[in-house]
Protein backbone atom coordinates (compact mmCIF):
# COMPACT_ATOMS: atom_id res chain seq x y z
CA UNK A 1 0.00 0.00 0.00
CA UNK A 2 1.29 3.43 -0.93
CA UNK A 3 -0.23 6.72 0.18
CA UNK A 4 0.89 9.96 -1.43
CA UNK A 5 -0.03 13.37 -0.08
CA UNK A 6 -0.78 15.74 -2.95
CA UNK A 7 -1.65 18.77 -0.84
CA UNK A 8 -1.58 19.01 2.94
CA UNK A 9 -3.86 21.63 4.46
CA UNK A 10 -5.96 22.30 7.54
CA UNK A 11 -9.68 23.04 7.37
CA UNK A 12 -11.68 25.24 9.71
CA UNK A 13 -14.29 22.46 9.88
CA UNK A 14 -12.54 19.94 12.16
CA UNK A 15 -15.34 17.40 11.64
CA UNK A 16 -15.06 17.65 7.85
CA UNK A 17 -18.85 17.93 7.65
CA UNK A 18 -18.47 19.75 4.34
CA UNK A 19 -17.70 16.36 2.80
CA UNK A 20 -21.01 15.01 4.00
CA UNK A 21 -23.15 18.11 3.50
CA UNK A 22 -21.84 19.50 0.21
CA UNK A 23 -23.60 18.86 -3.06
CA UNK A 24 -21.90 16.07 -5.07
CA UNK A 25 -20.49 18.52 -7.62
CA UNK A 26 -18.50 20.19 -4.82
CA UNK A 27 -17.09 16.94 -3.36
CA UNK A 28 -14.59 16.52 -6.11
CA UNK A 29 -10.95 17.33 -6.63
CA UNK A 30 -8.84 17.81 -9.70
CA UNK A 31 -7.47 14.39 -10.66
CA UNK A 32 -4.69 16.18 -12.54
CA UNK A 33 -3.61 18.15 -9.47
CA UNK A 34 0.13 18.58 -9.17
CA UNK A 35 1.85 17.90 -5.85
CA UNK A 36 2.46 20.91 -3.63
CA UNK A 37 5.82 20.53 -1.93
CA UNK A 38 6.13 22.38 1.36
CA UNK A 39 9.13 22.66 3.63
CA UNK A 40 8.70 20.43 6.68
CA UNK A 41 9.45 23.40 8.93
CA UNK A 42 6.54 25.44 7.53
CA UNK A 43 3.16 25.56 9.22
CA UNK A 44 0.38 23.72 7.39
CA UNK A 45 -1.81 26.30 5.59
CA UNK A 46 -5.49 26.68 6.58
CA UNK A 47 -8.09 26.43 3.82
CA UNK A 48 -10.64 29.19 4.51
CA UNK A 49 -13.44 27.66 2.40
N, C-alpha and C positions, 0 to 999 in steps of 0.2 A: 504494500500500500504506500502510495506517495501522495502527500498533500503539499500543494504549492500555494503560497499566499500571493495573490496578485496585487491587492491593495489593503493595507492595514489601516483601519480608522475606528474611532470611537463614535458612538451615536448617543444623542441626548436621551433617547428612549432605551433605558437599560433593559427593559423586558422585550425589546424588539417587536412590540405589538404592531408596528407598521407592516411587518411581513404578513401578519394575520389579517389586518384590517384593510390594507390597501387593495384597490381594484387590481385584477390580474395583470393589466397592461403596465402597472407600475411596479410589479414584483420581478422585474427582469433586470438583467445586466448585459452589458455589451460582451458578447462571446469573443470579440476580437480585441478586448481590452489588453493593453500592454502593461507589463509589470511596472509598478512604481517602487523604485529602490530608495529606501530611506536609510540614513545613518542610524546605527543602533543606539547612539547616544541622544538622538532627537526624540522629543515627546511625540506620541501618536496624535495626529490631527483629529479634531472633532468635526464630524459632519453635522452641519446645522439644519439639514432638512428634516 
